[in-house]
Amino acid sequence: MKNKIAAFVDENGNALPINSTGYIHVYEIRDANWFCIDQFPFCVAGETSIAEIRKRIHEVADRLEGCAALIVNQSKGIFNSIFEEELRLRIFLATGNPIAVLFQVRDIIRTQIIQAIERIENRKTGNEYIVPVVIGEQPEGCFQIDLLKIQEKNEKIDPKEIILAFLQNERFLELEIVSLEQPQWVHLELPDSRFETNTEYRKDGICHTFVRPKHRASE
């Protein structure tokens, strides 16, 4: 588990709304105590362009490496999408000095991780764990995951969780996602430089979304 938590604060160390001007403090736990190991200015106040907001956030991404969460006073949709879906930083809301809630945030994250692992293990033991099937014979080739078949067998299975785990941990040339309509989260989860996507609707009305690693697509 990541052992750092970031907070967006004012000059007095109190949590700020994310669309403000302030400082990001990065805390790390050492010997059961939290220490501020980095701090730097951050500002997206007045920005209305999604592209500019994304650019500002990604400019500080390297300094947030190893952080599991970002504590703010208030947030909104586009910021949640970029921090949580692109940088993998959970957003937590707090008032006053965020140091007071660092242990609480850490414990919540730990619980969520344990629950996610338990869900995956339960699917495996119940023969419900579905992974993309290989298309062709290449060891790092093309795969397909049919969401229609998955949901037909068990509508409680979260195909998004399975697909993202595959994208993060497997090497492949192309993943084909078959569904009734384009998964809306695909563009939120895969906006960085690692993947490219395109969608086709076949004559039968079925949607086929293709995901490819960019570095391989250009070879």
FIKOLZA-1660 file (N, C-alpha, C; in steps of 0.1 Angstrom, whole numbers, plus 5000, padded with zeros to 4 digits):
% residues 219
   i   px   py   pz ch aa at
   1 5008 4988 5000  A  M  N
   1 5000 5000 5000  A  M CA
   1 5009 5013 5000  A  M  C
   2 5004 5023 4993  A  K  N
   2 5011 5035 4993  A  K CA
   2 5011 5042 5007  A  K  C
   3 5022 5048 5011  A  N  N
   3 5023 5053 5025  A  N CA
   3 5023 5068 5025  A  N  C
   4 5019 5075 5015  A  K  N
   4 5018 5089 5015  A  K CA
   4 5004 5094 5013  A  K  C
   5 5001 5106 5019  A  I  N
   5 4988 5112 5017  A  I CA
   5 4991 5127 5014  A  I  C
   6 4984 5133 5004  A  A  N
   6 4986 5147 5001  A  A CA
   6 4974 5155 5006  A  A  C
   7 4976 5168 5008  A  A  N
   7 4965 5177 5012  A  A CA
   7 4967 5190 5005  A  A  C
   8 4956 5196 5001  A  F  N
   8 4956 5209 4994  A  F CA
   8 4952 5220 5005  A  F  C
   9 4961 5228 5009  A  V  N
   9 4959 5237 5020  A  V CA
   9 4963 5252 5017  A  V  C
  10 4958 5260 5027  A  D  N
  10 4962 5274 5026  A  D CA
  10 4975 5277 5033  A  D  C
  11 4979 5289 5035  A  E  N
  11 4992 5293 5041  A  E CA
  11 4991 5289 5056  A  E  C
  12 4979 5287 5062  A  N  N
  12 4978 5284 5076  A  N CA
  12 4977 5269 5078  A  N  C
  13 4977 5261 5067  A  G  N
  13 4976 5247 5068  A  G CA
  13 4962 5241 5068  A  G  C
  14 4952 5249 5065  A  N  N
  14 4939 5244 5065  A  N CA
  14 4934 5240 5051  A  N  C
  15 4926 5230 5050  A  A  N
  15 4922 5224 5037  A  A CA
  15 4914 5234 5029  A  A  C
  16 4917 5234 5016  A  L  N
  16 4911 5244 5007  A  L CA
  16 4902 5236 4996  A  L  C
  17 4893 5243 4990  A  P  N
  17 4886 5238 4978  A  P CA
  17 4896 5236 4967  A  P  C
  18 4895 5225 4959  A  I  N
  18 4905 5222 4950  A  I CA
  18 4906 5233 4939  A  I  C
  19 4896 5240 4936  A  N  N
  19 4897 5251 4925  A  N CA
  19 4901 5264 4932  A  N  C
  20 4911 5264 4940  A  S  N
  20 4916 5276 4947  A  S CA
  20 4931 5277 4944  A  S  C
  21 4937 5287 4951  A  T  N
  21 4951 5289 4950  A  T CA
  21 4957 5286 4964  A  T  C
  22 4967 5276 4964  A  G  N
  22 4972 5272 4977  A  G CA
  22 4984 5264 4975  A  G  C
  23 4986 5254 4985  A  Y  N
  23 4998 5246 4985  A  Y CA
  23 4994 5231 4987  A  Y  C
  24 5001 5223 4980  A  I  N
  24 4999 5208 4982  A  I CA
  24 5010 5204 4992  A  I  C
  25 5006 5198 5003  A  H  N
  25 5016 5192 5013  A  H CA
  25 5015 5177 5011  A  H  C
  26 5027 5171 5011  A  V  N
  26 5027 5156 5010  A  V CA
  26 5032 5151 5023  A  V  C
  27 5024 5142 5029  A  Y  N
  27 5027 5136 5042  A  Y CA
  27 5031 5121 5041  A  Y  C
  28 5041 5117 5049  A  E  N
  28 5045 5103 5049  A  E CA
  28 5045 5098 5063  A  E  C
  29 5041 5086 5065  A  I  N
  29 5041 5081 5079  A  I CA
  29 5054 5073 5082  A  I  C
  30 5060 5077 5093  A  R  N
  30 5073 5071 5097  A  R CA
  30 5072 5069 5112  A  R  C
  31 5074 5056 5116  A  D  N
  31 5074 5053 5131  A  D CA
  31 5061 5058 5137  A  D  C
  32 5050 5055 5131  A  A  N
  32 5036 5058 5136  A  A CA
  32 5034 5073 5137  A  A  C
  33 5041 5082 5130  A  N  N
  33 5039 5096 5130  A  N CA
  33 5039 5101 5115  A  N  C
  34 5032 5112 5113  A  W  N
  34 5031 5118 5100  A  W CA
  34 5041 5129 5099  A  W  C
  35 5048 5130 5088  A  F  N
  35 5057 5141 5085  A  F CA
  35 5055 5147 5072  A  F  C
  36 5055 5160 5071  A  C  N
  36 5054 5167 5058  A  C CA
  36 5067 5166 5051  A  C  C
  37 5068 5159 5040  A  I  N
  37 5081 5157 5033  A  I CA
  37 5082 5165 5020  A  I  C
  38 5071 5172 5016  A  D  N
  38 5072 5180 5004  A  D CA
  38 5061 5190 5005  A  D  C
  39 5063 5202 4999  A  Q  N
  39 5052 5211 4997  A  Q CA
  39 5055 5220 4986  A  Q  C
  40 5044 5224 4978  A  F  N
  40 5046 5231 4966  A  F CA
  40 5033 5239 4962  A  F  C
  41 5034 5250 4956  A  P  N
  41 5022 5257 4952  A  P CA
  41 5014 5250 4941  A  P  C
  42 5001 5252 4942  A  F  N
  42 4992 5246 4932  A  F CA
  42 4980 5256 4930  A  F  C
  43 4977 5258 4917  A  C  N
  43 4966 5267 4914  A  C CA
  43 4959 5264 4901  A  C  C
  44 4946 5262 4902  A  V  N
  44 4938 5260 4890  A  V CA
  44 4926 5270 4891  A  V  C
  45 4927 5280 4900  A  A  N
  45 4916 5290 4901  A  A CA
  45 4914 5297 4888  A  A  C
  46 4902 5298 4884  A  G  N
  46 4898 5306 4872  A  G CA
  46 4899 5298 4860  A  G  C
  47 4905 5286 4860  A  E  N
  47 4906 5278 4848  A  E CA
  47 4893 5271 4845  A  E  C
  48 4888 5273 4832  A  T  N
  48 4876 5266 4828  A  T CA
  48 4878 5256 4818  A  T  C
  49 4889 5256 4811  A  S  N
  49 4892 5246 4801  A  S CA
  49 4897 5233 4807  A  S  C
  50 4890 5222 4804  A  I  N
  50 4894 5209 4809  A  I CA
  50 4908 5205 4805  A  I  C
  51 4912 5209 4793  A  A  N
  51 4926 5206 4789  A  A CA
  51 4936 5213 4798  A  A  C
  52 4933 5226 4801  A  E  N
  52 4942 5233 4809  A  E CA
  52 4943 5228 4824  A  E  C
  53 4931 5224 4829  A  I  N
  53 4930 5219 4842  A  I CA
  53 4938 5206 4843  A  I  C
  54 4936 5197 4833  A  R  N
  54 4944 5184 4832  A  R CA
  54 4959 5187 4831  A  R  C
  55 4963 5197 4824  A  K  N
  55 4977 5200 4822  A  K CA
  55 4983 5205 4836  A  K  C
  56 4976 5213 4843  A  R  N
  56 4981 5218 4856  A  R CA
  56 4982 5207 4866  A  R  C
  57 4973 5198 4866  A  I  N
  57 4973 5187 4875  A  I CA
  57 4985 5177 4872  A  I  C
  58 4986 5174 4859  A  H  N
  58 4997 5165 4855  A  H CA
  58 5011 5171 4857  A  H  C
  59 5012 5184 4858  A  E  N
  59 5024 5191 4860  A  E CA
  59 5030 5187 4874  A  E  C
  60 5021 5184 4883  A  V  N
  60 5026 5181 4897  A  V CA
  60 5024 5166 4900  A  V  C
  61 5021 5158 4890  A  A  N
  61 5019 5144 4892  A  A CA
  61 5031 5137 4897  A  A  C
  62 5043 5140 4892  A  D  N
  62 5055 5134 4897  A  D CA
  62 5057 5136 4912  A  D  C
  63 5054 5147 4917  A  R  N
  63 5056 5150 4931  A  R CA
  63 5045 5144 4940  A  R  C
  64 5035 5138 4934  A  L  N
  64 5024 5131 4941  A  L CA
  64 5026 5116 4940  A  L  C
  65 5037 5112 4934  A  E  N
  65 5040 5098 4933  A  E CA
  65 5041 5091 4947  A  E  C
  66 5034 5080 4949  A  G  N
  66 5034 5073 4961  A  G CA
  66 5023 5077 4971  A  G  C
  67 5015 5087 4966  A  C  N
  67 5004 5091 4975  A  C CA
  67 4991 5083 4972  A  C  C
  68 4984 5080 4982  A  A  N
  68 4972 5072 4980  A  A CA
  68 4959 5080 4980  A  A  C
  69 4960 5093 4985  A  A  N
  69 4949 5101 4986  A  A CA
  69 4952 5116 4985  A  A  C
  70 4942 5124 4982  A  L  N
  70 4944 5139 4983  A  L CA
  70 4932 5144 4991  A  L  C
  71 4936 5151 5002  A  I  N
  71 4925 5157 5010  A  I CA
  71 4923 5172 5006  A  I  C
  72 4910 5175 5005  A  V  N
  72 4907 5189 5001  A  V CA
  72 4894 5193 5009  A  V  C
  73 4891 5206 5008  A  N  N
  73 4879 5210 5015  A  N CA
  73 4866 5208 5007  A  N  C
  74 4867 5210 4994  A  Q  N
  74 4857 5208 4984  A  Q CA
  74 4863 5203 4971  A  Q  C
  75 4855 5196 4963  A  S  N
  75 4859 5192 4950  A  S CA
  75 4847 5191 4941  A  S  C
  76 4850 5189 4928  A  K  N
  76 4839 5187 4918  A  K CA
  76 4843 5177 4908  A  K  C
  77 4833 5174 4899  A  G  N
  77 4834 5163 4890  A  G CA
  77 4847 5162 4882  A  G  C
  78 4851 5172 4875  A  I  N
  78 4863 5171 4866  A  I CA
  78 4875 5169 4874  A  I  C
  79 4877 5175 4885  A  F  N
  79 4889 5173 4894  A  F CA
  79 4889 5159 4899  A  F  C
  80 4877 5154 4904  A  N  N
  80 4876 5140 4908  A  N CA
  80 4881 5130 4897  A  N  C
  81 4876 5132 4885  A  S  N
  81 4879 5124 4874  A  S CA
  81 4894 5123 4872  A  S  C
  82 4900 5135 4871  A  I  N
  82 4915 5135 4868  A  I CA
  82 4923 5129 4879  A  I  C
  83 4920 5134 4892  A  F  N
  83 4929 5129 4903  A  F CA
  83 4926 5114 4905  A  F  C
  84 4913 5110 4905  A  E  N
  84 4910 5096 4909  A  E CA
  84 4912 5086 4897  A  E  C
  85 4908 5090 4885  A  E  N
  85 4908 5081 4874  A  E CA
  85 4922 5081 4867  A  E  C
  86 4929 5092 4867  A  E  N
  86 4941 5093 4860  A  E CA
  86 4953 5092 4869  A  E  C
  87 4953 5098 4880  A  L  N
  87 4965 5098 4889  A  L CA
  87 4963 5087 4900  A  L  C
  88 4951 5081 4901  A  R  N
  88 4948 5070 4911  A  R CA
  88 4949 5076 4925  A  R  C
  89 4945 5088 4927  A  L  N
  89 4945 5094 4940  A  L CA
  89 4930 5096 4945  A  L  C
  90 4927 5089 4956  A  R  N
  90 4913 5091 4961  A  R CA
  90 4912 5105 4967  A  R  C
  91 4900 5111 4965  A  I  N
  91 4897 5124 4970  A  I CA
  91 4889 5122 4983  A  I  C
  92 4894 5129 4994  A  F  N
  92 4887 5129 5007  A  F CA
  92 4885 5144 5010  A  F  C
  93 4873 5146 5016  A  L  N
  93 4869 5160 5021  A  L CA
  93 4872 5162 5035  A  L  C
  94 4877 5173 5039  A  A  N
  94 4879 5176 5053  A  A CA
  94 4879 5191 5055  A  A  C
  95 4877 5195 5068  A  T  N
  95 4878 5209 5072  A  T CA
  95 4889 5211 5082  A  T  C
  96 4894 5223 5082  A  G  N
  96 4905 5226 5091  A  G CA
  96 4918 5219 5087  A  G  C
  97 4927 5216 5097  A  N  N
  97 4940 5211 5094  A  N CA
  97 4939 5196 5090  A  N  C
  98 4943 5191 5078  A  P  N
  98 4941 5177 5074  A  P CA
  98 4949 5167 5082  A  P  C
  99 4959 5172 5089  A  I  N
  99 4967 5163 5097  A  I CA
  99 4959 5155 5107  A  I  C
 100 4948 5161 5112  A  A  N
 100 4939 5155 5121  A  A CA
 100 4932 5142 5116  A  A  C
 101 4931 5141 5103  A  V  N
 101 4923 5130 5097  A  V CA
 101 4932 5121 5089  A  V  C
 102 4945 5122 5089  A  L  N
 102 4954 5114 5081  A  L CA
 102 4953 5099 5085  A  L  C
 103 4952 5096 5098  A  F  N
 103 4951 5082 5102  A  F CA
 103 4938 5076 5097  A  F  C
 104 4927 5084 5098  A  Q  N
 104 4914 5080 5094  A  Q CA
 104 4913 5077 5079  A  Q  C
 105 4919 5086 5072  A  V  N
 105 4920 5084 5057  A  V CA
 105 4928 5071 5054  A  V  C
 106 4939 5069 5060  A  R  N
 106 4947 5057 5058  A  R CA
 106 4939 5045 5061  A  R  C
 107 4932 5045 5072  A  D  N
 107 4924 5033 5076  A  D CA
 107 4913 5030 5066  A  D  C
 108 4906 5040 5061  A  I  N
 108 4896 5038 5051  A  I CA
 108 4901 5032 5038  A  I  C
 109 4913 5037 5034  A  I  N
 109 4919 5031 5022  A  I CA
 109 4923 5017 5024  A  I  C
 110 4928 5014 5036  A  R  N
 110 4932 5000 5039  A  R CA
 110 4920 4991 5038  A  R  C
 111 4909 4995 5044  A  T  N
 111 4897 4987 5044  A  T CA
 111 4892 4985 5030  A  T  C
 112 4892 4995 5021  A  Q  N
 112 4887 4994 5008  A  Q CA
 112 4896 4984 5000  A  Q  C
 113 4909 4984 5002  A  I  N
 113 4918 4975 4995  A  I CA
 113 4915 4961 4999  A  I  C
 114 4913 4959 5012  A  I  N
 114 4910 4945 5017  A  I CA
 114 4897 4940 5011  A  I  C
 115 4887 4949 5011  A  Q  N
 115 4874 4945 5005  A  Q CA
 115 4875 4942 4990  A  Q  C
 116 4883 4949 4983  A  A  N
 116 4885 4946 4969  A  A CA
 116 4892 4933 4966  A  A  C
 117 4902 4930 4975  A  I  N
 117 4909 4917 4974  A  I CA
 117 4899 4906 4977  A  I  C
 118 4891 4907 4987  A  E  N
 118 4881 4897 4991  A  E CA
 118 4871 4895 4980  A  E  C
 119 4867 4905 4973  A  R  N
 119 4857 4904 4962  A  R CA
 119 4863 4896 4951  A  R  C
 120 4876 4898 4947  A  I  N
 120 4883 4891 4937  A  I CA
 120 4884 4876 4941  A  I  C
 121 4889 4874 4953  A  E  N
 121 4890 4860 4958  A  E CA
 121 4877 4852 4958  A  E  C
 122 4866 4859 4962  A  N  N
 122 4853 4852 4962  A  N CA
 122 4849 4849 4948  A  N  C
 123 4852 4857 4938  A  R  N
 123 4849 4854 4924  A  R CA
 123 4857 4842 4919  A  R  C
 124 4869 4841 4923  A  K  N
 124 4878 4830 4919  A  K CA
 124 4872 4817 4925  A  K  C
 125 4869 4816 4938  A  T  N
 125 4865 4804 4944  A  T CA
 125 4851 4800 4939  A  T  C
 126 4843 4810 4935  A  G  N
 126 4830 4807 4930  A  G CA
 126 4829 4805 4915  A  G  C
 127 4840 4803 4909  A  N  N
 127 4841 4801 4894  A  N CA
 127 4834 4813 4886  A  N  C
 128 4835 4825 4892  A  E  N
 128 4828 4836 4886  A  E CA
 128 4839 4846 4880  A  E  C
 129 4851 4843 4882  A  Y  N
 129 4862 4852 4878  A  Y CA
 129 4864 4850 4863  A  Y  C
 130 4861 4861 4856  A  I  N
 130 4862 4860 4841  A  I CA
 130 4873 4869 4836  A  I  C
 131 4881 4864 4828  A  V  N
 131 4893 4872 4823  A  V CA
 131 4891 4872 4808  A  V  C
 132 4898 4882 4801  A  P  N
 132 4897 4883 4787  A  P CA
 132 4903 4870 4780  A  P  C
 133 4896 4866 4769  A  V  N
 133 4900 4853 4762  A  V CA
 133 4910 4857 4751  A  V  C
 134 4919 4848 4748  A  V  N
 134 4930 4851 4738  A  V CA
 134 4924 4849 4724  A  V  C
 135 4927 4858 4715  A  I  N
 135 4923 4857 4701  A  I CA
 135 4936 4855 4694  A  I  C
 136 4938 4844 4688  A  G  N
 136 4951 4841 4681  A  G CA
 136 4960 4833 4690  A  G  C
 137 4973 4832 4686  A  E  N
 137 4982 4824 4693  A  E CA
 137 4994 4831 4698  A  E  C
 138 4995 4844 4696  A  Q  N
 138 5007 4852 4701  A  Q CA
 138 5006 4853 4716  A  Q  C
 139 5017 4851 4723  A  P  N
 139 5018 4852 4738  A  P CA
 139 5014 4866 4743  A  P  C
 140 5017 4876 4735  A  E  N
 140 5014 4890 4738  A  E CA
 140 5005 4896 4727  A  E  C
 141 4994 4889 4725  A  G  N
 141 4986 4892 4713  A  G CA
 141 4973 4899 4716  A  G  C
 142 4962 4895 4710  A  C  N
 142 4949 4901 4710  A  C CA
 142 4940 4894 4720  A  C  C
 143 4932 4901 4727  A  F  N
 143 4923 4895 4737  A  F CA
 143 4909 4902 4735  A  F  C
 144 4899 4894 4740  A  Q  N
 144 4886 4899 4739  A  Q CA
 144 4879 4897 4752  A  Q  C
 145 4871 4906 4757  A  I  N
 145 4862 4904 4769  A  I CA
 145 4848 4908 4765  A  I  C
 146 4839 4898 4766  A  D  N
 146 4825 4900 4762  A  D CA
 146 4817 4904 4774  A  D  C
 147 4814 4917 4776  A  L  N
 147 4806 4921 4787  A  L CA
 147 4792 4915 4787  A  L  C
 148 4786 4913 4775  A  L  N
 148 4773 4907 4774  A  L CA
 148 4772 4893 4780  A  L  C
 149 4783 4885 4778  A  K  N
 149 4783 4871 4784  A  K CA
 149 4785 4872 4799  A  K  C
 150 4794 4881 4803  A  I  N
 150 4796 4883 4817  A  I CA
 150 4784 4886 4825  A  I  C
 151 4777 4896 4820  A  Q  N
 151 4765 4901 4827  A  Q CA
 151 4753 4891 4826  A  Q  C
 152 4754 4883 4816  A  E  N
 152 4744 4872 4814  A  E CA
 152 4745 4862 4825  A  E  C
 153 4758 4859 4828  A  K  N
 153 4761 4849 4839  A  K CA
 153 4759 4854 4853  A  K  C
 154 4763 4867 4855  A  N  N
 154 4762 4872 4868  A  N CA
 154 4762 4888 4867  A  N  C
 155 4751 4894 4869  A  E  N
 155 4750 4909 4867  A  E CA
 155 4758 4916 4878  A  E  C
 156 4761 4910 4889  A  K  N
 156 4768 4916 4900  A  K CA
 156 4783 4918 4898  A  K  C
 157 4788 4910 4888  A  I  N
 157 4803 4912 4885  A  I CA
 157 4806 4925 4880  A  I  C
 158 4816 4931 4884  A  D  N
 158 4820 4945 4879  A  D CA
 158 4831 4943 4868  A  D  C
 159 4827 4943 4856  A  P  N
 159 4836 4941 4845  A  P CA
 159 4847 4952 4844  A  P  C
 160 4843 4964 4849  A  K  N
 160 4853 4975 4849  A  K CA
 160 4865 4971 4857  A  K  C
 161 4863 4965 4868  A  E  N
 161 4874 4961 4877  A  E CA
 161 4883 4951 4870  A  E  C
 162 4877 4942 4863  A  I  N
 162 4884 4931 4856  A  I CA
 162 4892 4937 4845  A  I  C
 163 4886 4946 4837  A  I  N
 163 4893 4952 4826  A  I CA
 163 4905 4960 4830  A  I  C
 164 4903 4969 4840  A  L  N
 164 4914 4977 4845  A  L CA
 164 4925 4969 4850  A  L  C
 165 4922 4959 4857  A  A  N
 165 4933 4950 4863  A  A CA
 165 4941 4944 4851  A  A  C
 166 4934 4940 4841  A  F  N
 166 4941 4934 4829  A  F CA
 166 4950 4945 4823  A  F  C
 167 4945 4957 4821  A  L  N
 167 4952 4967 4814  A  L CA
 167 4965 4971 4822  A  L  C
 168 4964 4971 4835  A  Q  N
 168 4975 4975 4844  A  Q CA
 168 4986 4964 4845  A  Q  C
 169 4981 4951 4844  A  N  N
 169 4991 4940 4847  A  N CA
 169 4995 4931 4835  A  N  C
 170 4988 4933 4824  A  E  N
 170 4991 4923 4813  A  E CA
 170 4998 4931 4801  A  E  C
 171 5006 4923 4793  A  R  N
 171 5011 4928 4781  A  R CA
 171 5003 4923 4769  A  R  C
 172 4999 4932 4760  A  F  N
 172 4990 4928 4749  A  F CA
 172 4992 4938 4738  A  F  C
 173 4987 4933 4726  A  L  N
 173 4986 4942 4714  A  L CA
 173 4973 4949 4713  A  L  C
 174 4962 4942 4717  A  E  N
 174 4949 4948 4715  A  E CA
 174 4939 4941 4724  A  E  C
 175 4930 4948 4731  A  L  N
 175 4919 4943 4739  A  L CA
 175 4906 4948 4732  A  L  C
 176 4898 4938 4729  A  E  N
 176 4885 4942 4723  A  E CA
 176 4874 4940 4734  A  E  C
 177 4866 4950 4737  A  I  N
 177 4856 4950 4747  A  I CA
 177 4842 4950 4739  A  I  C
 178 4834 4939 4741  A  V  N
 178 4821 4938 4734  A  V CA
 178 4810 4941 4744  A  V  C
 179 4802 4950 4740  A  S  N
 179 4791 4955 4749  A  S CA
 179 4779 4961 4741  A  S  C
 180 4768 4963 4747  A  L  N
 180 4757 4969 4740  A  L CA
 180 4759 4984 4737  A  L  C
 181 4767 4991 4745  A  E  N
 181 4770 5004 4742  A  E CA
 181 4784 5007 4747  A  E  C
 182 4790 5017 4743  A  Q  N
 182 4804 5020 4747  A  Q CA
 182 4805 5023 4762  A  Q  C
 183 4814 5016 4769  A  P  N
 183 4816 5019 4783  A  P CA
 183 4820 5033 4785  A  P  C
 184 4812 5041 4792  A  Q  N
 184 4815 5056 4793  A  Q CA
 184 4827 5058 4801  A  Q  C
 185 4831 5049 4810  A  W  N
 185 4843 5052 4818  A  W CA
 185 4856 5050 4811  A  W  C
 186 4856 5043 4799  A  V  N
 186 4868 5040 4792  A  V CA
 186 4876 5053 4789  A  V  C
 187 4870 5064 4785  A  H  N
 187 4877 5076 4782  A  H CA
 187 4882 5083 4794  A  H  C
 188 4875 5081 4806  A  L  N
 188 4880 5087 4818  A  L CA
 188 4892 5079 4824  A  L  C
 189 4892 5066 4822  A  E  N
 189 4902 5058 4828  A  E CA
 189 4915 5057 4819  A  E  C
 190 4914 5060 4806  A  L  N
 190 4925 5058 4797  A  L CA
 190 4929 5071 4790  A  L  C
 191 4930 5082 4797  A  P  N
 191 4932 5095 4789  A  P CA
 191 4947 5098 4788  A  P  C
 192 4956 5090 4794  A  D  N
 192 4970 5093 4794  A  D CA
 192 4976 5088 4781  A  D  C
 193 4990 5088 4781  A  S  N
 193 4997 5084 4768  A  S CA
 193 4999 5069 4766  A  S  C
 194 4994 5061 4776  A  R  N
 194 4996 5047 4775  A  R CA
 194 4987 5040 4765  A  R  C
 195 4975 5044 4763  A  F  N
 195 4965 5037 4755  A  F CA
 195 4958 5046 4745  A  F  C
 196 4953 5040 4734  A  E  N
 196 4944 5047 4725  A  E CA
 196 4932 5038 4723  A  E  C
 197 4921 5044 4720  A  T  N
 197 4908 5036 4719  A  T CA
 197 4901 5040 4706  A  T  C
 198 4893 5031 4701  A  N  N
 198 4884 5034 4690  A  N CA
 198 4872 5025 4691  A  N  C
 199 4860 5029 4687  A  T  N
 199 4848 5022 4688  A  T CA
 199 4841 5019 4675  A  T  C
 200 4836 5007 4673  A  E  N
 200 4828 5004 4661  A  E CA
 200 4815 4998 4666  A  E  C
 201 4804 5002 4658  A  Y  N
 201 4791 4996 4660  A  Y CA
 201 4789 4987 4648  A  Y  C
 202 4787 4974 4651  A  R  N
 202 4785 4964 4640  A  R CA
 202 4770 4965 4636  A  R  C
 203 4767 4957 4625  A  K  N
 203 4753 4957 4620  A  K CA
 203 4743 4952 4630  A  K  C
 204 4747 4943 4638  A  D  N
 204 4738 4938 4648  A  D CA
 204 4736 4947 4660  A  D  C
 205 4742 4959 4660  A  G  N
 205 4740 4969 4670  A  G CA
 205 4749 4967 4682  A  G  C
 206 4758 4957 4681  A  I  N
 206 4767 4955 4692  A  I CA
 206 4779 4964 4691  A  I  C
 207 4784 4970 4703  A  C  N
 207 4795 4979 4703  A  C CA
 207 4808 4971 4706  A  C  C
 208 4818 4974 4698  A  H  N
 208 4832 4968 4699  A  H CA
 208 4841 4980 4702  A  H  C
 209 4847 4980 4714  A  T  N
 209 4857 4991 4718  A  T CA
 209 4870 4984 4718  A  T  C
 210 4880 4990 4710  A  F  N
 210 4893 4984 4709  A  F CA
 210 4903 4993 4717  A  F  C
 211 4911 4987 4726  A  V  N
 211 4921 4994 4734  A  V CA
 211 4935 4989 4730  A  V  C
 212 4944 4998 4727  A  R  N
 212 4957 4994 4723  A  R CA
 212 4968 5002 4730  A  R  C
 213 4979 4996 4734  A  P  N
 213 4990 5004 4739  A  P CA
 213 4996 5012 4728  A  P  C
 214 4997 5025 4731  A  K  N
 214 5002 5034 4720  A  K CA
 214 5016 5031 4715  A  K  C
 215 5025 5027 4724  A  H  N
 215 5038 5024 4720  A  H CA
 215 5039 5012 4711  A  H  C
 216 5029 5003 4712  A  R  N
 216 5029 4991 4704  A  R CA
 216 5022 4994 4691  A  R  C
 217 5011 5003 4692  A  A  N
 217 5004 5006 4680  A  A CA
 217 5012 5013 4670  A  A  C
 218 5023 5020 4674  A  S  N
 218 5031 5028 4665  A  S CA
 218 5043 5020 4660  A  S  C
 219 5045 5008 4664  A  E  N
 219 5056 5000 4660  A  E CA
 219 5054 4995 4646  A  E  C
% end
